[in-house]
Amino acid sequence: MLDFQDMFSELFELDDAMDKYEWIIDYGTGTVGLEKQYHTDQTLVKGCTSPLWLAKEESGRIAAWGESSIVNGIASMICDWYNQASQRQQQDFSLNTLTDIGLAPLLSMGRQNGVANLIAKIKTL
Amino acid sequence: MRDYFPFFKRRQDITYLDSAATSQTLYTVADDMRDFMLSNKSNAHRSGNSMGTWVDQQYHLSKELIGKWLNINHPEKRIVYNSGTTQGLNDAIQLIMSAMSGGVVFIGIDSHHSLILPWTQSGNAKWRVVFIDLDKDGRLDLDDLQSKIKLEPMAVSKVIAVNAVSNVLGLVNDLDRIKKIALEVAAVSIIDASQIISKRKLEVSGFDFVAWSWHKVYGPMGLGCLLIDPVWLNFDPVRPGGGSVTRVSTDSVTWTDNATKFESGTQNLSAICALPKLVEWLIEHQNDIEEHDISLAKVINDQISLAQFTPTTRTDSGLLCLEPVIGSVEDYTMMLDAKNIMIRSGKLCAEPLINQISNGALLRLSWGCYTTKQEIELALDNLGDIHARLSRHVQRAV
């Protein structure tokens, strides 16, 4: 059960912000996102500038899909990590975790609120 | 022109293309506000002391200079200070509502929310809102206005509320014709001048109300102007209080006979005292500012890659909104920010228009008199680069 930073160590080795964004977008593109049948008003994450959906699929997998490629990538990373994390790791996870490892600053304040809401919602699933 | 703005010396790392939201500050404004706070802070109106008298002088001088700038006679009867465009528009609309029991308001579909919402709040059901559509070029379709307004009986009170330049489209609406239509049907006219006032010479005569914010005109935050036709001095203020009266007794009140009637309470005097030098500078540089605006509009109209972005329209002034062919506006904004290029994206407080002309959000690049052609080109180059990066990762909808 890897820590968030260890699971995505490749990203944290990059220096250039644009390269980081591209890596995040690439990660989202390469991930199977939340199936379209789950894109409903109930699964919509509040506070995001562009639509982002988050839900637990029938298989038990938590997944997300967002219209913004960057937000989609970050949401996919969070879901993938969360699906393999221990209960303790899940409980301790917050926006501060992403701030501490330098990921949150890649997002504007408005988008950080959206990610905070995503984390709050994921804990209810 | 750029040298007049200390921001660009202090923040040489930043490419600032969000001037439609707020402009950077003229050096005299920063200096004068600091001087006021540190050396001259006193209250205006009937102070009886020399410091207060100096503030009074600056207050009256600022109105005289605005009068000179905008060619307004008797500025003391026409210029109302307030906190900004939103308060100015709300005050104008409240004043109309206090004077008329109801009617129809014709609002440009390209308007900012601040011109729409005061009419649609609960309790304002006596006013029916009719939107004015756009013509094929994106300007307000005044044939549409004229045909809609003719459908209304003469006895119905009418208001025409439009912006001079939309904060989404950057197109200059035909204010002369709007004025004529308003006169023909005896409609009250309200002009939101927020986007035009820092760019173009504005003919304000003949309108009932014209509102703008000074923070978009290289000036201070928290200060706006509402120009009123003197006929509105015949009505009671919507926000009465200190400064709006000459005499009060337990059973009567005598309002002032000038625009201070609508300026109750202490005004933002540190900002007002910074206006004289700012307005003198605007008068001196009016032609250069206008020429610069036109030249940047041409640069961006000529250079935008239509294969990568769909501009809402061509632009006349101040700004251009784009819809990416690939990717979300959020992606572009965040990635430009990583390059220290500041733009704005989203619904731009103009949702009725945004929903009509886009998929729900747009990118906006906007400039001021200090913006260089090179900055516009840098932003366009980076937008192209981001488009290319996103194209490599075309996201699949599951």
Interface residues (C-beta under 8 A of the other chain):
Chain A: A17 M18 Y21 E22 I25 D26 G28 T29 V32 G33 L34 E35 K36 T49 S50 W65 E67 S68 S69 I70 V71 N72 L106 L107 S108 R111
Chain B: G327 S328 V329 E330 D331 T333 M334 M335 D337 A338 K339 S345 G346 A361 R389 L390 H393 V394 Q395 R396 A397 V398
